[in-house]
Amino acid sequence: MRRISRKKRSTPANRAIAASVALILGGGGLVAVNVYASAGEGPSGSSPPTRAQSAGSRLSTIDCPEAVNGLPEVPDGARGEVDRELAAMDTQITDAYRQFADRKEQIARDPGLAENAVLGPLRNKRTASLDRIGIAIGRVGERPAGLESLAGCSLRADDSRPGNGDGNGDGTNGGDGGQDDGQGQDQGQNQGQNEGQGQDPGQGQDPGQDQGQGGNGPVAADFVDIRSVQPGVDRPRQRRGASRGTFTTDCGRNENGKFNPDNVIVAPGVSNGAHHMHDYIGNQANDAFASDDDLADGATTCRNQGDRSTYYWPVLRLQNGQDEDDVNADGGGRDQNVGEIQTPSQVTLKFVGSPVGRVTAMPRFLRIITGDAKAFTNGDANANASWSCTGFEDRQLKDKYPICPEGSQVVRTFAFQNCWDGQNTDSANHRTHVAFAQRNGRCPNGFRAVPQLVQRIVYDVPPGPGFAVDSFPEQLHKPITDHGDFINVFDDRLMKKMVRCINDGRRCR
């Protein structure tokens, strides 16, 4: 698809508008309902909620089981077809959400309409896709049983996120989100445990009230003043023999404005497979149809031309009433992602070592996804979002956006998986071929330590609740859905240099 021209960072006028919007929102000025449908995944059943279940909270999203998590290992010969069907199921949820959004007031009065107009048709489409997935796997292996159990979806309210009790979140993140050169993240698994910091967003607004420019979030309760969050990180102690070096690659900030709503890792060959817009730095050949050969031959924005890797993440938009060039495009306005795309003020890509030993080279074309784009409906198991502010990076948030004080900038940090299974550059669910180190810093059995990518992205945005990351529509622009993608296209010479630098304890570029 055509490349979208990115607007410059917000002007003083736009910043004033955003600040005004934040004040209006903070005062409870908007009372609309969050209603976005889902490419979601979660422990939902197939039956619509009862009136009792809906009492006291407005239904806001569609919650469906994540089909890929219910599949057995998919044979290589079936992966292409399975990936396309999984992407089609995401589109089915997006379409169903539109139906839900168009009828939300009627459904609020008559929940039975949800089954007839939204959930029933969605279940039928998902059943057909799951049947095709079973057939595709059955052609080259044993057809899995029970896939039909993944077809059911339900409606639920914004305040009932799976895996987090009442869904309001505690706002804190125990992992260090890439501090101390990425060592000791607790790998995103113990985030959000620090005694419920950040419960009060300080806005006096019901979590169910709509705040986002696109009508599907974020809400005031998704933000917290970073100064109210207690410092807290959990790092494994570096042991004798730790690989203490670093390798930093400079690939710019996407100043040239390369965007698309594809995801070549999760949905190869499918346009708009992400249903949200990505920033891309590094390899310029990355779109849904890029092969390994295309990536190997692609131009790169990286200063060292030996790094043709691709680094991408959801764009961050300012909710200031300004339309972007993609307002009528897939991944943009058509998928309820609106607002002015913000160019990062700084992007740092650093590879670090292991606290307990040496690292080995990554294989070329290794694919890693960190975080979960559907964590709002899936729950926290794979979430790895880390939000903070400059000057406060010992305070990390997992399920809240930070409100930074004047003069401080918003920081997103991704610490990627740092253990590899030694065999595969990808897996059917795009997760099991890599893993995070355990709490003691050691890789799980059968895995070996590789350089860990720690990605830090900084934005100069107005203070207050006036921004959000792009998301699948049904994920309501929640901060916990933040995620990053990486495909290693370092040449062999530069990868060897990286490994030597890290293992020798040097700092290299």
C-alpha positions as CSV (number, residue, x, y, z in Angstrom):
1,M,0.0,0.0,0.0
2,R,1.1,3.6,-0.4
3,R,3.3,5.1,2.2
4,I,1.7,7.6,4.5
5,S,3.4,10.9,5.0
6,R,3.9,11.5,8.7
7,K,3.1,14.8,10.3
8,K,5.8,16.6,12.3
9,R,5.7,16.5,16.0
10,S,2.9,18.5,17.5
11,T,3.0,22.2,17.1
12,P,2.4,24.6,20.1
13,A,-1.2,25.1,18.9
14,N,-1.8,21.4,18.7
15,R,-0.3,21.0,22.1
16,A,-2.7,23.6,23.5
17,I,-5.6,21.8,21.9
18,A,-4.5,18.5,23.4
19,A,-4.1,20.1,26.8
20,S,-7.6,21.5,26.5
21,V,-9.0,18.1,25.5
22,A,-7.2,16.5,28.5
23,L,-8.9,19.0,30.8
24,I,-12.3,18.4,29.3
25,L,-11.8,14.7,29.5
26,G,-10.5,14.9,33.0
27,G,-13.5,16.8,34.1
28,G,-15.8,14.0,33.0
29,G,-17.0,15.8,29.9
30,L,-17.4,12.7,27.7
31,V,-19.9,10.0,28.6
32,A,-20.0,7.8,25.5
33,V,-19.4,4.1,25.7
34,N,-16.3,2.3,24.6
35,V,-17.4,-0.2,22.0
36,Y,-14.8,-1.9,20.0
37,A,-14.9,-5.3,18.6
38,S,-12.2,-7.8,18.9
39,A,-9.6,-9.7,17.2
40,G,-9.4,-10.7,20.8
41,E,-8.7,-13.8,22.6
42,G,-9.6,-15.0,26.0
43,P,-11.4,-17.5,28.2
44,S,-14.8,-16.4,26.8
45,G,-17.7,-18.7,26.3
46,S,-20.1,-18.7,23.4
47,S,-23.2,-17.4,25.2
48,P,-24.1,-13.7,25.3
49,P,-24.1,-12.0,28.7
50,T,-27.3,-11.9,30.7
51,R,-29.0,-8.7,31.8
52,A,-27.6,-9.3,35.3
53,Q,-24.1,-9.7,34.0
54,S,-24.5,-6.4,32.1
55,A,-26.0,-4.5,35.1
56,G,-23.8,-1.6,36.3
57,S,-21.4,-1.7,33.4
58,R,-21.8,-0.9,29.7
59,L,-20.7,-3.6,27.3
60,S,-17.7,-2.3,25.4
61,T,-15.9,-5.0,23.5
62,I,-16.1,-8.5,21.9
63,D,-14.1,-11.2,23.6
64,C,-13.1,-14.3,21.6
65,P,-10.7,-17.2,22.4
66,E,-7.3,-16.8,20.7
67,A,-7.5,-19.6,18.2
68,V,-3.8,-19.9,17.7
69,N,-3.3,-20.7,21.4
70,G,-5.7,-23.7,21.0
71,L,-3.9,-25.2,18.1
72,P,-1.4,-28.1,18.3
73,E,2.0,-27.6,16.6
74,V,1.1,-26.7,13.0
75,P,3.0,-28.7,10.3
76,D,5.2,-26.5,8.1
77,G,3.2,-27.5,5.0
78,A,0.0,-26.1,6.6
79,R,1.3,-22.9,8.2
80,G,0.6,-20.6,5.3
81,E,-3.0,-21.5,5.0
82,V,-3.5,-21.6,8.8
83,D,-1.9,-18.1,9.1
84,R,-4.3,-16.7,6.5
85,E,-7.3,-18.2,8.2
86,L,-6.2,-16.8,11.6
87,A,-5.9,-13.4,10.0
88,A,-9.3,-13.8,8.5
89,M,-10.7,-14.6,12.0
90,D,-9.2,-11.3,13.2
91,T,-11.1,-9.5,10.4
92,Q,-14.3,-11.3,11.3
93,I,-14.0,-9.9,14.8
94,T,-13.3,-6.4,13.5
95,D,-16.4,-6.6,11.3
96,A,-18.5,-8.0,14.1
97,Y,-17.3,-5.1,16.3
98,R,-18.6,-2.6,13.7
99,Q,-22.0,-4.4,13.9
100,F,-21.9,-4.1,17.7
101,A,-20.9,-0.5,17.6
102,D,-23.7,0.4,15.2
103,R,-26.2,-1.3,17.5
104,K,-24.8,-0.7,20.9
105,E,-27.8,1.3,22.2
106,Q,-30.2,-1.3,21.0
107,I,-28.1,-4.1,22.5
108,A,-28.0,-2.3,25.8
109,R,-31.8,-2.4,25.8
110,D,-32.1,-5.9,24.4
111,P,-29.1,-8.1,25.0
112,G,-30.8,-10.9,23.0
113,L,-30.1,-8.8,19.9
114,A,-26.4,-9.4,20.4
115,E,-26.8,-13.1,19.7
116,N,-28.9,-12.6,16.6
117,A,-27.0,-9.7,15.1
118,V,-23.4,-10.0,16.3
119,L,-22.4,-13.1,18.1
120,G,-24.3,-15.8,16.1
121,P,-23.0,-14.6,12.7
122,L,-19.5,-14.3,14.1
123,R,-19.6,-17.8,15.6
124,N,-20.7,-19.2,12.3
125,K,-17.8,-17.5,10.4
126,R,-15.3,-18.6,13.1
127,T,-16.6,-22.2,12.9
128,A,-16.1,-22.2,9.1
129,S,-12.5,-20.9,9.5
130,L,-11.7,-23.4,12.2
131,D,-13.0,-26.1,10.0
132,R,-10.7,-25.0,7.1
133,I,-7.8,-24.8,9.6
134,G,-8.5,-28.4,10.6
135,I,-8.7,-29.5,6.9
136,A,-5.4,-27.8,6.2
137,I,-3.6,-29.5,9.1
138,G,-5.2,-32.8,8.2
139,R,-3.8,-32.7,4.7
140,V,-0.2,-33.0,6.1
141,G,-0.7,-34.5,9.5
142,E,-3.3,-35.5,12.0
143,R,-6.4,-33.3,12.1
144,P,-6.8,-31.7,15.5
145,A,-10.0,-32.5,17.4
146,G,-12.2,-30.0,19.2
147,L,-11.4,-26.9,17.3
148,E,-15.1,-25.9,17.3
149,S,-14.8,-25.1,21.0
150,L,-12.8,-22.0,19.9
151,A,-15.6,-20.5,17.9
152,G,-17.7,-18.9,20.6
153,C,-17.3,-15.2,21.6
154,S,-19.1,-12.9,24.1
155,L,-19.6,-9.3,24.8
156,R,-18.1,-7.8,28.0
157,A,-17.5,-4.5,29.7
158,D,-14.3,-2.6,29.8
159,D,-14.0,-3.3,33.5
160,S,-13.6,-7.1,33.3
161,R,-10.2,-7.7,31.7
162,P,-9.3,-11.4,32.1
163,G,-6.4,-12.2,34.4
164,N,-6.6,-9.0,36.4
165,G,-9.7,-9.2,38.6
166,D,-11.8,-6.1,38.1
167,G,-9.8,-5.1,35.1
168,N,-8.8,-1.7,36.4
169,G,-5.3,-2.9,36.9
170,D,-2.8,-1.9,39.5
171,G,-0.9,0.3,37.2
172,T,2.6,-0.9,38.2
173,N,5.1,-3.1,36.6
174,G,7.7,-5.0,38.6
175,G,9.9,-5.6,35.6
176,D,12.5,-3.0,34.9
177,G,11.4,-2.6,31.3
178,G,14.9,-2.5,30.0
179,Q,16.8,-0.6,32.7
180,D,20.2,-1.8,33.6
181,D,20.9,-2.6,30.0
182,G,18.0,-4.9,29.9
183,Q,19.2,-7.3,32.5
184,G,16.8,-8.9,34.9
185,Q,13.4,-7.9,33.4
186,D,11.7,-10.7,35.3
187,Q,10.9,-11.0,31.6
188,G,7.6,-9.2,31.9
189,Q,6.1,-12.0,34.0
190,N,5.9,-10.3,37.4
191,Q,4.8,-6.9,36.2
192,G,1.9,-5.3,38.0
193,Q,2.6,-6.6,41.5
194,N,3.6,-3.6,43.5
195,E,0.7,-3.2,45.9
196,G,-1.8,-1.6,43.6
197,Q,0.0,1.6,42.8
198,G,-1.7,3.8,40.2
199,Q,-5.3,2.8,40.9
200,D,-6.5,6.4,40.8
201,P,-5.9,8.0,37.4
202,G,-6.7,11.3,39.1
203,Q,-9.4,12.2,36.6
204,G,-12.5,11.4,38.7
205,Q,-14.0,9.6,35.7
206,D,-15.7,6.3,35.3
207,P,-13.5,3.7,33.6
208,G,-16.3,3.0,31.2
209,Q,-16.5,6.5,29.8
210,D,-15.2,7.0,26.3
211,Q,-12.2,9.3,25.9
212,G,-10.6,8.4,22.7
213,Q,-10.9,10.4,19.5
214,G,-11.9,7.3,17.7
215,G,-14.7,6.4,20.1
216,N,-13.1,3.2,21.3
217,G,-10.7,4.4,24.0
218,P,-8.5,5.0,25.8
219,V,-10.4,6.1,28.9
220,A,-9.3,8.2,31.8
221,A,-8.7,5.2,34.0
222,D,-6.0,4.0,31.5
223,F,-3.7,6.9,32.7
224,V,-1.8,7.4,36.0
225,D,0.5,10.1,37.2
226,I,4.0,8.6,37.1
227,R,4.9,10.4,40.3
228,S,2.3,8.3,42.2
229,V,4.0,5.0,41.2
230,Q,6.5,3.6,43.6
231,P,10.0,2.7,42.2
232,G,10.6,-1.0,41.9
233,V,12.6,-3.3,39.7
234,D,13.5,-6.9,39.9
235,R,16.9,-7.8,38.4
236,P,18.8,-11.1,38.7
237,R,22.2,-10.6,40.2
238,Q,25.0,-10.7,37.6
239,R,27.2,-13.7,38.3
240,R,30.8,-14.5,37.5
241,G,31.1,-15.2,33.8
242,A,28.2,-12.9,32.9
243,S,28.3,-11.3,29.4
244,R,28.3,-7.6,30.3
245,G,28.9,-5.9,27.0
246,T,26.5,-4.1,24.8
247,F,26.0,-3.5,21.0
248,T,24.0,-0.5,19.9
249,T,22.6,-0.1,16.4
250,D,21.4,3.3,15.1
251,C,18.5,2.9,12.6
252,G,16.8,6.3,13.0
253,R,13.3,7.3,14.3
254,N,11.3,6.6,11.1
255,E,11.8,10.1,10.0
256,N,10.9,9.0,6.5
257,G,7.5,7.9,7.6
258,K,7.3,4.2,6.6
259,F,4.0,2.8,7.9
260,N,1.7,-0.1,7.0
261,P,-0.9,-2.1,8.9
262,D,0.7,-5.5,7.9
263,N,2.5,-8.0,10.0
264,V,4.7,-10.3,8.0
265,I,5.4,-12.4,11.0
266,V,1.9,-13.2,12.1
267,A,0.0,-12.7,8.9
268,P,2.3,-13.2,5.9
269,G,0.7,-12.5,2.6
270,V,-2.3,-10.7,4.2
271,S,-2.8,-7.0,3.7
272,N,-3.9,-5.2,6.9
273,G,-3.2,-8.3,8.9
274,A,-2.6,-6.1,12.0
275,H,-5.6,-3.8,11.8
276,H,-3.4,-1.1,13.2
277,M,-0.5,1.0,11.8
278,H,3.1,0.2,12.5
279,D,6.2,2.3,12.6
280,Y,9.1,0.7,10.8
281,I,12.8,1.4,11.1
282,G,15.7,-0.6,9.6
283,N,14.6,-2.7,6.7
284,Q,12.5,-0.8,4.2
285,A,11.2,-3.9,2.3
286,N,9.0,-5.0,5.1
287,D,5.3,-5.5,4.2
288,A,3.0,-8.4,4.3
289,F,4.5,-10.0,1.2
290,A,8.2,-9.7,2.0
291,S,10.2,-12.9,1.8
292,D,13.5,-13.6,3.5
293,D,15.2,-12.8,0.2
294,D,13.3,-9.5,0.0
295,L,14.5,-8.6,3.4
296,A,18.1,-9.7,2.7
297,D,18.1,-7.4,-0.4
298,G,16.1,-4.5,1.2
299,A,17.5,-1.1,1.9
300,T,18.0,-0.1,5.5
301,T,17.8,3.0,7.6
302,C,20.5,1.6,9.9
303,R,23.8,3.5,9.9
304,N,25.7,0.2,9.7
305,Q,24.6,-1.4,6.5
306,G,25.4,-4.8,7.9
307,D,22.2,-4.5,9.9
308,R,19.2,-5.0,7.6
309,S,17.0,-6.1,10.4
310,T,13.4,-4.9,10.7
311,Y,12.1,-3.3,13.9
312,Y,8.5,-2.3,14.1
313,W,5.8,-1.4,16.7
314,P,2.3,0.2,16.8
315,V,2.4,3.9,16.2
316,L,1.5,6.3,19.0
317,R,-1.1,9.0,18.2
318,L,-1.9,12.3,19.8
319,Q,-5.7,12.4,20.5
320,N,-5.9,16.1,19.6
321,G,-8.7,16.1,17.0
322,Q,-6.3,16.2,14.1
323,D,-6.8,13.7,11.3
324,E,-3.8,11.8,9.9
325,D,-3.4,10.9,6.2
326,D,-4.7,7.4,7.0
327,V,-8.1,8.6,8.3
328,N,-9.9,6.7,5.5
329,A,-7.3,3.8,5.2
330,D,-7.1,0.3,6.5
331,G,-5.2,0.2,9.8
332,G,-6.1,3.8,10.3
333,G,-9.5,5.3,10.5
334,R,-11.2,2.3,9.0
335,D,-10.0,0.3,12.0
336,Q,-10.7,3.1,14.6
337,N,-7.1,4.2,14.8
338,V,-7.3,8.0,14.5
339,G,-5.3,11.0,15.6
340,E,-1.9,12.5,14.7
341,I,0.9,10.0,14.4
342,Q,3.9,11.0,16.6
343,T,7.4,10.7,15.4
344,P,9.6,9.5,18.3
345,S,12.0,12.0,19.7
346,Q,14.5,9.2,20.3
347,V,14.8,5.5,19.5
348,T,17.6,3.3,21.0
349,L,18.2,-0.2,19.9
350,K,20.6,-2.0,22.2
351,F,21.6,-5.7,22.4
352,V,22.7,-6.9,25.8
353,G,24.1,-10.1,27.3
354,S,23.1,-12.7,29.9
355,P,23.6,-12.2,33.7
356,V,24.8,-15.8,34.1
357,G,27.0,-16.6,31.1
358,R,28.0,-16.0,27.4
359,V,25.6,-15.5,24.5
360,T,25.6,-17.2,21.1
361,A,24.7,-15.7,17.7
362,M,21.1,-15.4,16.7
363,P,20.2,-17.2,13.4
364,R,19.5,-15.0,10.5
365,F,15.8,-14.3,10.0
366,L,15.0,-15.2,13.6
367,R,11.6,-13.7,14.3
368,I,10.6,-12.4,17.8
369,I,7.4,-10.9,19.0
370,T,7.4,-9.5,22.5
371,G,4.2,-8.5,24.3
372,D,0.6,-9.3,23.2
373,A,-1.4,-7.1,20.9
374,K,-4.5,-8.7,22.3
375,A,-3.6,-8.7,26.0
376,F,-6.8,-6.8,27.0
377,T,-8.9,-9.8,26.1
378,N,-6.3,-12.5,26.3
379,G,-5.1,-11.6,29.8
380,D,-1.5,-10.9,31.0
381,A,0.3,-14.2,30.2
382,N,2.3,-12.8,27.3
383,A,2.0,-9.1,28.1
384,N,5.3,-7.3,28.2
385,A,4.4,-3.6,28.0
386,S,6.6,-1.1,29.9
387,W,5.6,2.6,30.0
388,S,7.4,5.3,31.9
389,C,8.7,8.9,31.7
390,T,12.2,10.3,31.3
391,G,13.6,11.0,34.8
392,F,11.3,8.3,36.3
393,E,12.4,5.1,34.5
394,D,12.8,3.2,37.8
395,R,9.0,3.4,37.8
396,Q,7.5,1.1,35.1
397,L,3.8,0.7,34.2
398,K,2.3,-2.3,32.5
399,D,-1.4,-1.6,32.2
400,K,-1.5,2.2,32.4
401,Y,-0.2,5.1,30.3
402,P,2.0,7.5,32.2
403,I,1.0,11.1,32.8
404,C,4.5,12.7,32.8
405,P,5.3,16.0,34.5
406,E,6.1,19.1,32.4
407,G,9.6,18.6,30.9
408,S,9.4,14.8,31.0
409,Q,8.8,12.7,28.0
410,V,6.8,9.4,27.6
411,V,9.0,6.3,27.3
412,R,8.0,2.9,25.8
413,T,10.5,0.0,26.5
414,F,10.5,-3.4,25.0
415,A,12.9,-6.1,26.3
416,F,12.7,-9.0,23.9
417,Q,13.0,-12.7,24.7
418,N,16.7,-13.6,25.1
419,C,16.6,-17.4,24.9
420,W,16.4,-19.4,21.6
421,D,15.6,-23.1,21.1
422,G,18.7,-23.6,18.9
423,Q,16.7,-24.9,15.9
424,N,13.8,-22.7,14.7
425,T,13.6,-19.2,13.4
426,D,9.8,-19.1,14.0
427,S,7.1,-21.3,15.4
428,A,3.4,-21.8,14.7
429,N,2.3,-19.5,17.5
430,H,5.4,-17.3,16.9
431,R,6.4,-17.7,20.6
432,T,7.6,-21.2,21.5
433,H,10.9,-21.0,19.6
434,V,12.1,-18.3,22.0
435,A,11.7,-17.7,25.7
436,F,12.6,-15.3,28.5
437,A,15.3,-16.3,30.9
438,Q,14.1,-17.6,34.3
439,R,14.2,-15.5,37.4
440,N,17.7,-16.7,38.1
441,G,18.8,-15.4,34.7
442,R,19.3,-18.9,33.2
443,C,17.5,-20.0,30.0
444,P,15.0,-22.8,30.3
445,N,16.1,-26.4,29.5
446,G,16.8,-26.8,25.8
447,F,17.3,-23.1,25.2
448,R,20.5,-21.1,24.8
449,A,21.1,-17.4,25.5
450,V,21.3,-15.0,22.6
451,P,21.8,-11.2,22.6
452,Q,18.7,-9.5,24.0
453,L,17.2,-6.7,22.1
454,V,16.2,-3.8,24.4
455,Q,14.2,-1.2,22.5
456,R,13.6,2.3,24.0
457,I,11.2,4.7,22.3
458,V,10.7,8.3,23.6
459,Y,8.0,10.7,22.7
460,D,7.6,14.5,23.3
461,V,3.9,14.7,23.8
462,P,1.8,17.2,25.9
463,P,1.4,16.2,29.6
464,G,-1.9,14.5,30.5
465,P,-4.2,11.8,29.0
466,G,-4.1,12.8,25.4
467,F,-2.4,9.9,23.5
468,A,-2.7,6.2,22.7
469,V,-1.1,3.4,20.8
470,D,-2.8,1.9,17.8
471,S,-4.5,-1.4,18.5
472,F,-6.9,-4.0,17.1
473,P,-10.2,-2.2,17.4
474,E,-11.6,-4.5,20.1
475,Q,-8.6,-3.9,22.3
476,L,-9.7,-0.4,23.1
477,H,-6.2,1.1,22.7
478,K,-5.3,-0.3,26.1
479,P,-1.6,0.3,27.1
480,I,-1.2,-3.4,28.1
481,T,-1.6,-4.3,24.4
482,D,1.7,-2.6,23.5
483,H,4.2,-4.9,21.7
484,G,7.2,-5.0,19.4
485,D,8.4,-7.1,16.5
486,F,11.9,-7.9,15.3
487,I,13.4,-10.0,12.4
488,N,17.1,-10.4,12.6
489,V,18.7,-9.6,9.3
490,F,22.3,-8.9,10.5
491,D,24.9,-10.2,8.2
492,D,27.2,-12.9,9.7
493,R,30.2,-10.6,10.1
494,L,28.3,-8.0,12.1
495,M,26.5,-10.6,14.2
496,K,29.8,-12.2,15.1
497,K,31.1,-8.7,16.1
498,M,28.0,-8.2,18.3
499,V,28.5,-11.5,20.1
500,R,32.2,-10.8,20.7
501,C,31.5,-7.4,22.1
502,I,28.9,-8.6,24.5
503,N,30.9,-11.6,25.7
504,D,34.0,-9.5,26.1
505,G,32.3,-6.9,28.1
506,R,32.8,-4.1,25.6
507,R,30.4,-1.4,24.4
508,C,30.2,-1.4,20.7
509,R,28.3,0.2,17.8
